[in-house]
Amino acid sequence: MQAGLDWTTQVRRGVLELCVLGLIQQRPAYGYELVSQLSGWETLAINEGTLYPLLRRLQKEGLVEASWQESDAGPMRKYYRLTPSGTQWLERMQLEWRQLAASVTEVLEGKG
């Protein structure tokens, strides 16, 4: 059963970037907010220890930018937003995801 868990972990890592960028595209968000949003889908639920390294990498790659903003409910928050490069990358990822998902569905349903 361990092999199945490893496979699931790898698949989740692969789509996590797509989902995080998709959420940030909808509106700028801070880290804990992203964790909370993703927890709405059990299979996408992550913790901050997984999210923040991903956000740092996306920022280093120029796909997101971050800025500190005041909060009504406590300390300042670091909000992430897509850069123009991030928007282009997300569009490409979405297209590839749709093509991949359609192909896998066809294979599993015995079509093609």
DSSP file (Angstrom, degrees, kcal/mol; ACC not computed):
  #  RESIDUE AA STRUCTURE BP1 BP2  ACC     N-H-->O    O-->H-N    N-H-->O    O-->H-N    TCO  KAPPA ALPHA  PHI   PSI    X-CA   Y-CA   Z-CA
    1    1 A M     >        0   0    0      0, 0.0     4,-1.6     0, 0.0     3,-0.4   0.000 360.0 360.0 360.0 -23.3    0.0    0.0    0.0
    2    2 A Q  H  >  +     0   0    0      1,-0.2     4,-2.4     2,-0.2     5,-0.2   0.876 360.0  58.3 -58.9 -37.9    3.0    2.3    0.5
    3    3 A A  H  > S+     0   0    0      1,-0.2     4,-2.3     2,-0.2    -1,-0.2   0.899 104.2  51.9 -59.6 -39.7    3.5    2.6   -3.3
    4    4 A G  H  > S+     0   0    0     -3,-0.4     4,-2.3     2,-0.2    -1,-0.2   0.887 109.0  49.6 -63.3 -40.2   -0.1    3.9   -3.6
    5    5 A L  H  X S+     0   0    0     -4,-1.6     4,-2.3     2,-0.2    -2,-0.2   0.904 110.4  50.2 -66.0 -41.0    0.6    6.6   -0.9
    6    6 A D  H  X S+     0   0    0     -4,-2.4     4,-2.2     2,-0.2    -2,-0.2   0.904 110.6  50.1 -62.7 -41.2    3.8    7.7   -2.7
    7    7 A W  H  X S+     0   0    0     -4,-2.3     4,-2.4     2,-0.2    -2,-0.2   0.932 110.4  49.5 -62.8 -45.7    1.9    7.9   -6.0
    8    8 A T  H  X S+     0   0    0     -4,-2.3     4,-2.6     1,-0.2    -1,-0.2   0.905 110.1  51.4 -60.6 -42.5   -0.8   10.0   -4.4
    9    9 A T  H  X S+     0   0    0     -4,-2.3     4,-2.2     1,-0.2    -1,-0.2   0.916 110.6  48.3 -61.1 -44.1    1.8   12.3   -2.8
   10   10 A Q  H  X S+     0   0    0     -4,-2.2     4,-1.9     2,-0.2    -2,-0.2   0.905 111.6  49.1 -64.4 -42.1    3.5   12.8   -6.2
   11   11 A V  H  X S+     0   0    0     -4,-2.4     4,-1.7     1,-0.2     5,-0.2   0.932 111.0  50.4 -63.5 -44.9    0.3   13.6   -8.0
   12   12 A R  H  X S+     0   0    0     -4,-2.6     4,-1.8     1,-0.2    -2,-0.2   0.907 108.8  51.7 -60.9 -42.1   -0.8   16.1   -5.3
   13   13 A R  H  X S+     0   0    0     -4,-2.2     4,-0.8     1,-0.2    -1,-0.2   0.891 108.0  53.6 -61.4 -38.2    2.6   17.9   -5.5
   14   14 A G  H  < S+     0   0    0     -4,-1.9     4,-0.4     1,-0.2    -1,-0.2   0.848 116.3  35.7 -66.7 -35.1    2.2   18.1   -9.3
   15   15 A V  H  X S+     0   0    0     -4,-1.7     4,-2.4    -3,-0.1    -1,-0.2   0.608  97.8  80.8 -95.7 -12.1   -1.2   19.8   -9.1
   16   16 A L  H  X S+     0   0    0     -4,-1.8     4,-2.8     1,-0.2     5,-0.2   0.917  91.8  51.1 -60.7 -43.7   -0.7   21.9   -6.0
   17   17 A E  H  X S+     0   0    0     -4,-0.8     4,-2.5     1,-0.2     5,-0.2   0.920 110.2  50.2 -58.9 -44.3    1.2   24.6   -8.0
   18   18 A L  H  > S+     0   0    0     -4,-0.4     4,-2.2     1,-0.2    -1,-0.2   0.922 113.1  45.7 -59.6 -45.7   -1.6   24.8  -10.5
   19   19 A C  H  X S+     0   0    0     -4,-2.4     4,-2.3     2,-0.2    -2,-0.2   0.904 112.4  49.8 -68.2 -41.6   -4.2   25.1   -7.7
   20   20 A V  H  X S+     0   0    0     -4,-2.8     4,-2.4     2,-0.2     5,-0.2   0.938 113.0  46.5 -63.5 -46.4   -2.3   27.8   -5.8
   21   21 A L  H  X S+     0   0    0     -4,-2.5     4,-2.1    -5,-0.2    -1,-0.2   0.895 111.2  53.5 -62.2 -38.8   -1.7   29.9   -8.9
   22   22 A G  H  X S+     0   0    0     -4,-2.2     4,-1.3    -5,-0.2    -2,-0.2   0.894 109.7  46.9 -63.5 -40.1   -5.4   29.5   -9.8
   23   23 A L  H  X S+     0   0    0     -4,-2.3     4,-1.4     1,-0.2    -1,-0.2   0.913 112.3  49.6 -67.0 -42.1   -6.5   30.7   -6.4
   24   24 A I  H  < S+     0   0    0     -4,-2.4    58,-0.4     1,-0.2    -2,-0.2   0.843 105.7  58.0 -67.1 -32.2   -4.1   33.7   -6.5
   25   25 A Q  H  < S+     0   0    0     -4,-2.1    -1,-0.2     1,-0.2    -2,-0.2   0.886 101.2  56.1 -63.0 -37.6   -5.4   34.5  -10.0
   26   26 A Q  H  < S-     0   0    0     -4,-1.3    -1,-0.2     1,-0.3    -2,-0.2   0.894 134.3 -31.0 -62.9 -40.2   -8.9   34.9   -8.6
   27   27 A R  S  < S-     0   0    0     -4,-1.4    -1,-0.3    53,-0.1    53,-0.1  -0.892  76.7 -82.7-172.0 149.0   -7.7   37.4   -6.1
   28   28 A P        -     0   0    0      0, 0.0     2,-0.3     0, 0.0    53,-0.2  -0.261  54.3-177.3 -55.8 144.9   -4.5   38.2   -4.2
   29   29 A A  E     -A   80   0A   0     51,-1.7    51,-3.2    49,-0.0     2,-0.2  -0.968  24.4-125.1-145.4 156.6   -4.2   36.1   -1.0
   30   30 A Y  E  >  -A   79   0A   0     -2,-0.3     4,-2.0    49,-0.3     3,-0.3  -0.652  39.3-100.3-100.3 164.2   -2.0   35.5    2.0
   31   31 A G  H  > S+     0   0    0     47,-0.6     4,-2.3     1,-0.2     5,-0.2   0.881 118.4  46.3 -54.1 -52.7   -0.5   32.2    2.9
   32   32 A Y  H  > S+     0   0    0      1,-0.2     4,-2.5     2,-0.2    -1,-0.2   0.867 110.5  56.0 -62.1 -34.4   -2.9   31.1    5.7
   33   33 A E  H  > S+     0   0    0     -3,-0.3     4,-2.6     2,-0.2    -1,-0.2   0.908 107.2  49.1 -62.2 -41.8   -5.8   32.1    3.5
   34   34 A L  H  X S+     0   0    0     -4,-2.0     4,-2.7     2,-0.2    -2,-0.2   0.910 109.8  51.2 -63.9 -42.5   -4.6   29.8    0.8
   35   35 A V  H  X S+     0   0    0     -4,-2.3     4,-1.5     1,-0.2    11,-0.3   0.930 112.2  47.5 -58.8 -45.1   -4.2   26.9    3.3
   36   36 A S  H  < S+     0   0    0     -4,-2.5     4,-0.4     2,-0.2    -2,-0.2   0.907 111.7  49.5 -63.7 -43.0   -7.7   27.5    4.4
   37   37 A Q  H >< S+     0   0    0     -4,-2.6     3,-1.5     1,-0.2    -2,-0.2   0.933 111.3  48.5 -62.6 -45.7   -9.1   27.7    0.9
   38   38 A L  H >< S+     0   0    0     -4,-2.7     3,-1.9     1,-0.3     6,-0.4   0.784  97.9  69.6 -67.0 -26.5   -7.4   24.5   -0.1
   39   39 A S  T 3< S+     0   0    0     -4,-1.5    -1,-0.3     1,-0.3    -2,-0.2   0.661  80.5  77.9 -67.3 -12.5   -8.7   22.7    3.0
   40   40 A G  T <  S+     0   0    0     -3,-1.5     2,-0.5    -4,-0.4    -1,-0.3   0.676  93.8  53.8 -67.3 -16.5  -12.1   22.9    1.4
   41   41 A W  S X> S-     0   0    0     -3,-1.9     3,-2.0    -4,-0.2     4,-1.0  -0.964  79.9-151.4-119.8 111.6  -11.0   20.0   -0.8
   42   42 A E  G >4 S+     0   0    0     -2,-0.5     3,-0.7     1,-0.3    -1,-0.1   0.855  95.7  52.7 -52.0 -41.5   -9.8   17.1    1.3
   43   43 A T  G 34 S+     0   0    0      1,-0.2    -1,-0.3    -3,-0.1    -4,-0.1   0.665 114.1  43.2 -72.8 -14.4   -7.4   15.8   -1.4
   44   44 A L  G <4 S+     0   0    0     -3,-2.0    -1,-0.2    -6,-0.4    -2,-0.2   0.453  81.0 128.0-106.5  -3.2   -5.8   19.3   -1.7
   45   45 A A    <<  +     0   0    0     -4,-1.0     2,-0.3    -3,-0.7    -6,-0.1  -0.311  32.7 167.4 -59.8 130.9   -5.5   20.1    2.0
   46   46 A I        -     0   0    0    -11,-0.3     2,-0.2    -2,-0.0    -7,-0.1  -0.844  28.5-121.9-135.4 171.9   -2.0   21.2    2.9
   47   47 A N    >>  -     0   0    0     -2,-0.3     4,-2.1     1,-0.1     3,-1.3  -0.689  33.7-102.4-112.2 171.7   -0.2   22.8    5.8
   48   48 A E  H 3> S+     0   0    0      1,-0.3     4,-2.4    -2,-0.2    -1,-0.1   0.811 117.8  65.3 -63.5 -30.0    1.9   26.0    5.9
   49   49 A G  H 34 S+     0   0    0      1,-0.2    -1,-0.3     2,-0.2    -3,-0.0   0.727 110.1  37.9 -65.7 -21.5    5.1   23.9    5.9
   50   50 A T  H <> S+     0   0    0     -3,-1.3     4,-1.1     2,-0.1    -2,-0.2   0.808 117.5  49.7 -92.1 -39.2    4.2   22.7    2.4
   51   51 A L  H  X S+     0   0    0     -4,-2.1     4,-2.6     1,-0.2     5,-0.2   0.931 103.0  55.5 -70.6 -47.7    2.7   26.0    1.1
   52   52 A Y  H  X S+     0   0    0     -4,-2.4     4,-2.5     1,-0.2     5,-0.2   0.870 105.8  50.3 -63.7 -38.9    5.4   28.5    2.0
   53   53 A P  H  > S+     0   0    0      0, 0.0     4,-2.2     0, 0.0    -1,-0.2   0.907 112.2  50.3 -61.0 -37.7    8.3   26.8    0.3
   54   54 A L  H  X S+     0   0    0     -4,-1.1     4,-2.7     2,-0.2    -2,-0.2   0.936 110.5  48.3 -63.3 -46.2    6.1   26.6   -2.8
   55   55 A L  H  X S+     0   0    0     -4,-2.6     4,-2.3     1,-0.2    -1,-0.2   0.896 110.6  51.5 -62.0 -40.4    5.3   30.3   -2.6
   56   56 A R  H  X S+     0   0    0     -4,-2.5     4,-2.6    -5,-0.2    -1,-0.2   0.916 111.3  47.8 -62.0 -42.1    9.0   31.2   -2.2
   57   57 A R  H  X S+     0   0    0     -4,-2.2     4,-2.2     2,-0.2    -2,-0.2   0.927 111.5  49.6 -65.0 -44.1    9.9   29.1   -5.3
   58   58 A L  H  <>S+     0   0    0     -4,-2.7     5,-2.6     1,-0.2     6,-1.1   0.874 112.8  48.1 -62.5 -36.6    7.1   30.7   -7.3
   59   59 A Q  H ><5S+     0   0    0     -4,-2.3     3,-1.3     4,-0.2    -2,-0.2   0.918 110.2  50.9 -69.2 -43.2    8.3   34.2   -6.2
   60   60 A K  H 3<5S+     0   0    0     -4,-2.6    -2,-0.2     1,-0.3    -1,-0.2   0.855 109.1  52.3 -61.2 -35.4   11.9   33.3   -7.0
   61   61 A E  T 3<5S-     0   0    0     -4,-2.2    -1,-0.3    -5,-0.2    -2,-0.2   0.486 116.7-116.2 -80.8  -2.9   10.8   32.2  -10.5
   62   62 A G  T < 5S+     0   0    0     -3,-1.3    24,-0.4     2,-0.2    23,-0.3   0.678  84.6 116.5  79.5  17.5    9.0   35.5  -11.0
   63   63 A L  S   <S+     0   0    0     -5,-2.6    20,-2.2    -6,-0.2     2,-0.3   0.759  79.0  24.1 -89.6 -27.5    5.5   33.9  -11.2
   64   64 A V  E     -B   82   0A   0     -6,-1.1     2,-0.3    18,-0.3    -2,-0.2  -0.944  66.2-155.0-131.8 156.6    4.1   35.7   -8.1
   65   65 A E  E     -B   81   0A   0     16,-2.6    16,-2.3    -2,-0.3     2,-0.4  -0.930  12.7-148.1-126.2 156.2    5.0   38.8   -6.3
   66   66 A A  E     +B   80   0A   0     -2,-0.3     2,-0.3    14,-0.2    14,-0.2  -0.930  14.9 177.0-128.4 148.6    4.4   39.6   -2.6
   67   67 A S  E     -B   79   0A   0     12,-2.0    12,-3.0    -2,-0.4     2,-0.3  -0.993  29.7-117.8-147.5 146.4    3.7   42.7   -0.6
   68   68 A W  E     -B   78   0A   0     -2,-0.3     2,-0.3    10,-0.2    10,-0.2  -0.660  34.5-177.2 -84.3 137.2    2.9   43.3    3.0
   69   69 A Q  E     -B   77   0A   0      8,-2.7     8,-2.8    -2,-0.3    -2,-0.0  -0.981  29.5-103.3-136.2 148.2   -0.5   44.8    3.8
   70   70 A E  E     -     0   0A   0     -2,-0.3     2,-0.4     6,-0.2     6,-0.1  -0.278  34.3-149.0 -62.3 152.3   -2.2   46.0    7.0
   71   71 A S  E >   -B   74   0A   0      3,-0.6     3,-0.8     1,-0.1    -1,-0.0  -0.984  17.0-149.3-127.7 139.6   -4.8   43.7    8.5
   72   72 A D  T 3  S+     0   0    0     -2,-0.4    -1,-0.1     1,-0.2     4,-0.1   0.728 100.1  51.7 -72.3 -21.9   -7.9   44.6   10.4
   73   73 A A  T 3  S-     0   0    0      2,-0.2    -1,-0.2    -3,-0.0     3,-0.0   0.093 124.3 -56.0-107.7  22.4   -7.7   41.3   12.3
   74   74 A G  E <  S+ B   0  71A   0     -3,-0.8    -3,-0.6     3,-0.0     3,-0.1  -0.999  92.6  10.6 146.8-146.1   -4.1   41.4   13.6
   75   75 A P  E    S-     0   0A   0      0, 0.0    -2,-0.2     0, 0.0    -6,-0.1  -0.093  85.7 -75.4 -68.7 168.5   -0.5   41.7   12.2
   76   76 A M  E     -     0   0A   0     -6,-0.1     2,-0.4    -4,-0.1    -6,-0.2  -0.250  49.6-142.4 -59.7 151.8    0.4   42.7    8.7
   77   77 A R  E     - B   0  69A   0     -8,-2.8    -8,-2.7    -3,-0.1     2,-0.8  -0.929   8.9-128.0-122.8 145.5    0.0   39.9    6.1
   78   78 A K  E     - B   0  68A   0     -2,-0.4   -47,-0.6   -10,-0.2     2,-0.4  -0.826  29.7-160.0 -93.2 110.5    2.1   39.1    3.1
   79   79 A Y  E     -AB  30  67A   0    -12,-3.0   -12,-2.0    -2,-0.8     2,-0.4  -0.732   1.9-150.5 -95.4 139.9   -0.2   39.0    0.1
   80   80 A Y  E     +AB  29  66A   0    -51,-3.2   -51,-1.7    -2,-0.4     2,-0.3  -0.879  17.1 174.8-109.7 139.9    0.7   37.1   -3.1
   81   81 A R  E     - B   0  65A   0    -16,-2.3   -16,-2.6    -2,-0.4     2,-0.2  -0.968  34.5 -98.8-139.6 155.7   -0.5   38.1   -6.6
   82   82 A L  E     - B   0  64A   0    -58,-0.4   -18,-0.3    -2,-0.3   -19,-0.1  -0.464  29.1-142.7 -73.5 144.1    0.4   36.8  -10.1
   83   83 A T     >  -     0   0    0    -20,-2.2     4,-2.4    -2,-0.2     5,-0.2  -0.515  36.3 -98.3 -88.9 169.6    2.9   38.6  -12.2
   84   84 A P  H  > S+     0   0    0      0, 0.0     4,-2.1     0, 0.0     5,-0.2   0.902 129.9  50.7 -55.9 -38.8    2.3   38.8  -16.0
   85   85 A S  H  > S+     0   0    0    -23,-0.3     4,-2.6     1,-0.2   -22,-0.2   0.886 108.3  52.7 -64.6 -37.6    4.6   35.8  -16.4
   86   86 A G  H  > S+     0   0    0    -24,-0.4     4,-2.6   -23,-0.2    -1,-0.2   0.881 107.4  51.3 -64.8 -38.6    2.6   34.0  -13.7
   87   87 A T  H  X S+     0   0    0     -4,-2.4     4,-2.2     2,-0.2    -2,-0.2   0.924 112.0  46.5 -64.2 -44.2   -0.6   34.6  -15.6
   88   88 A Q  H  X S+     0   0    0     -4,-2.1     4,-2.0     2,-0.2    -2,-0.2   0.913 113.1  49.4 -63.7 -42.5    1.0   33.2  -18.8
   89   89 A W  H  X S+     0   0    0     -4,-2.6     4,-2.6     1,-0.2    -2,-0.2   0.909 110.3  50.8 -64.3 -42.1    2.4   30.2  -17.0
   90   90 A L  H  X S+     0   0    0     -4,-2.6     4,-2.8     2,-0.2    -1,-0.2   0.911 108.1  52.2 -63.1 -42.4   -1.0   29.5  -15.4
   91   91 A E  H  X S+     0   0    0     -4,-2.2     4,-1.9     1,-0.2    -1,-0.2   0.908 111.8  46.9 -59.8 -41.7   -2.8   29.7  -18.7
   92   92 A R  H  X S+     0   0    0     -4,-2.0     4,-2.5     2,-0.2    -2,-0.2   0.914 112.3  49.7 -66.1 -42.9   -0.3   27.2  -20.2
   93   93 A M  H  X S+     0   0    0     -4,-2.6     4,-2.9     1,-0.2    -2,-0.2   0.902 109.4  52.0 -62.8 -41.2   -0.7   24.9  -17.1
   94   94 A Q  H  X S+     0   0    0     -4,-2.8     4,-2.5     2,-0.2    -1,-0.2   0.916 110.5  47.8 -62.9 -43.0   -4.5   25.0  -17.4
   95   95 A L  H  X S+     0   0    0     -4,-1.9     4,-2.2     2,-0.2    -2,-0.2   0.943 114.3  46.0 -62.3 -47.9   -4.4   24.0  -21.0
   96   96 A E  H  X S+     0   0    0     -4,-2.5     4,-2.7     1,-0.2    -2,-0.2   0.888 112.0  52.3 -63.5 -38.9   -1.9   21.1  -20.4
   97   97 A W  H  X S+     0   0    0     -4,-2.9     4,-3.2     2,-0.2     5,-0.3   0.939 109.3  48.7 -62.3 -46.7   -4.0   20.0  -17.4
   98   98 A R  H  X S+     0   0    0     -4,-2.5     4,-2.2     1,-0.2    -2,-0.2   0.913 113.7  46.8 -60.9 -42.6   -7.2   19.9  -19.4
   99   99 A Q  H  X S+     0   0    0     -4,-2.2     4,-2.2     2,-0.2    -1,-0.2   0.920 115.0  46.3 -65.2 -43.7   -5.5   17.9  -22.2
  100  100 A L  H  X S+     0   0    0     -4,-2.7     4,-2.7     2,-0.2     5,-0.2   0.932 112.8  48.8 -64.5 -47.0   -3.9   15.5  -19.7
  101  101 A A  H  X S+     0   0    0     -4,-3.2     4,-2.3     1,-0.2    -1,-0.2   0.899 111.9  49.5 -61.9 -40.8   -7.0   14.9  -17.7
  102  102 A A  H  X S+     0   0    0     -4,-2.2     4,-2.2    -5,-0.3    -1,-0.2   0.916 112.2  47.8 -64.6 -42.8   -9.0   14.3  -20.9
  103  103 A S  H  X S+     0   0    0     -4,-2.2     4,-2.4     2,-0.2    -2,-0.2   0.927 112.1  48.5 -64.9 -45.0   -6.5   11.8  -22.2
  104  104 A V  H  X S+     0   0    0     -4,-2.7     4,-2.7     1,-0.2     5,-0.2   0.911 110.7  51.6 -62.3 -42.2   -6.3    9.9  -18.9
  105  105 A T  H  X S+     0   0    0     -4,-2.3     4,-1.8    -5,-0.2    -1,-0.2   0.915 109.7  49.8 -60.5 -43.0  -10.1    9.7  -18.7
  106  106 A E  H  <>S+     0   0    0     -4,-2.2     5,-2.9     2,-0.2     4,-0.3   0.921 111.8  48.2 -63.2 -43.0  -10.2    8.3  -22.2
  107  107 A V  H ><5S+     0   0    0     -4,-2.4     3,-1.3     1,-0.2    -2,-0.2   0.938 112.8  47.4 -61.7 -47.3   -7.6    5.7  -21.4
  108  108 A L  H 3<5S+     0   0    0     -4,-2.7    -1,-0.2     1,-0.3    -2,-0.2   0.771 112.6  49.4 -68.7 -25.5   -9.3    4.7  -18.2
  109  109 A E  T 3<5S-     0   0    0     -4,-1.8    -1,-0.3    -5,-0.2    -2,-0.2   0.377 116.2-113.7 -93.3   4.1  -12.7    4.4  -19.9
  110  110 A G  T < 5 +     0   0    0     -3,-1.3     2,-0.2    -4,-0.3    -3,-0.2   0.739  69.5 138.6  74.3  23.1  -11.3    2.3  -22.7
  111  111 A K      <       0   0    0     -5,-2.9    -1,-0.2    -6,-0.2    -2,-0.1  -0.627 360.0 360.0 -96.1 158.5  -11.8    5.0  -25.4
  112  112 A G              0   0    0     -2,-0.2    -1,-0.2    -5,-0.0    -5,-0.1   0.462 360.0 360.0  89.0 360.0   -9.3    5.8  -28.1
